[in-house]
Every structure is written in structure tokens, then in C-alpha cells.
């Protein structure tokens, strides 16, 4: 098995997306693609060890094909289905970073986040966690998202009225978390807390992503 084939196997069985591997290794997505295809003929030691940590595979096996495949402490008899059932890891970012998301050249630039959380959700595109600020989404009854809750945002999930979304308003550098609603053929961003105003969603607003999971941290 060639090195690029071992790398492709490790990434596939890790259950992580290429963008996640790139973020964990501090490289561009294109670099990971080149590792997988074999287009890149060299792999710096620091990248090799970062890849080993990101996938759970031994650096020596990845680099030269010697020794055990997986790191000690991981089950040695996991099949592909078992590995796919493992949770996915997404970065926790700031509201400012979320607001600038679509302006970034790389979804996960180097140093993007030093904190990660897991979810069983397999995102359709690059995804990240945000910690909810304020009480604009805390409702007196029914669906309610309290301050401090971690929300998982999928940047390529289907956007539709009724979904909870993270959006970027034209007059703010930060993202905003609201429910997308339709009324009279127009779209609005509606807080779940009735004490806050509803904001119109026009051509100057931008949907960053759809909230697909919520995790309350205690």
C-alpha cells in the first residue's frame, strides 16, 4: 500500500472530513487533497505527526507502512462501519469569526480555533459550534435556546423558513442567531424571545448556516 493510500484510509476511517483534517493539521484543504491523491511527494514531519493525532493512526505506519496501524488504546478490531459511527468533531468559534465566515478564503484557516466539540451529526458542509450569547432566543414557552448553549451550525444545510439560522446583518461585524420566518412573501429574522424585535431579511443580509444541533453545557 502506497503512502497516499494509507493516508486516505486513515482519514476515511477517522470519520473526519478533509476540512477538519486540514484544520487540525494547520494546512489548507488543498494540501490534504494532495496527500490523499499522492500529488504531494513530501510530507513534513510536523504534518505527519499532526495527521497521526487527527486520525488516531500511528505516524510510522502512515509514513513508511511499518508497525501497527492505530495508536495504542484504540480498539484493534474496529471495522469500517464501527469507525463511521464515531462522532464528528467541529471547532468552537466566536461570533465575530462566524460573521466573517463567508468572507474567509479557507473555511478553517490556521489558528482558527483551539477548542472542539463532538456531535453525531454528519454535516453537509463545513460546520462549527457557537456559544449562544444573551437571551434573545430564550422563549417563555415552547422552543427555547438559553444563553450558554452550544449550537452547531452547518454552512451547507438547506435553508428554509421555520429553520433556526445564523445570519450576518449588513450593519454588524458579528453573526446573529434567529429563526427564519416568512410573512406575506417576505423573510424575517425572528427572535424566540418576544421582548426583542423582528428584523427584516433583505438582499443585504447573508445566511451563514443552519443550526442543526444544540448542546447545553453544565
Phi, psi and omega in degrees: 000127179288162182301315182296331177289322176295319179296316179299319179295315182298316181294318180298314183283344178288339182080006181260152176279161179302322180296325178292317179299318179299317180296317182291331181267352179071035180230172177283157177304323182297328179294318178296319177302318179293326176296320184288319183278343183089004179295326177273118184272349180232151179220114183297146182306319182295327177288323179297314181289326176294320178295320178298316179295322183290328185259340184085012179257156181287137181298321181296319179293317179298318187283313186231000175082015181254153176082185180292152179292305190260156179293150179300139180102344174267143179302136182272352184246023178288133174266179185300321182295318179300317182294322181292337181280352179292158183286157180262149186249128182231147181286150172261123185236176181269166179293328177293316178297321179295321179296329181266008188307305187288350178269351183284143177288317177247135179301322181234078179293162180303134180077014184300318181204146175246014180226138182224152174227155183257156174207152175282351182287129177262104189291152177279340179209190175305136184224158180206162175261146171233143174266120186297132177252142174075184185241022182292341179249016175265112184261150178290339179203156178077209182301130183209135178239108187276162177300138181095348178290140173272127177246138180263124185250120177261117185285351180235013175289156183295130179264129180204152175305140183100344180275149170277131186227159168252127186230162177244119178272150185296336184258019182221146175273348183256165175278162174230146183248117183211175173262128179278122181231159179239135180213120179062031179083002179246153179259146179222156173255112188249124173287151177282341176273115183295350179285347182256149183285153173277138182248136178291144177252111182241192185293346180271348177274160182220130175279122177279318180180174181256136178281120186248343179212153174227137183227117179272123180263132180249000000 
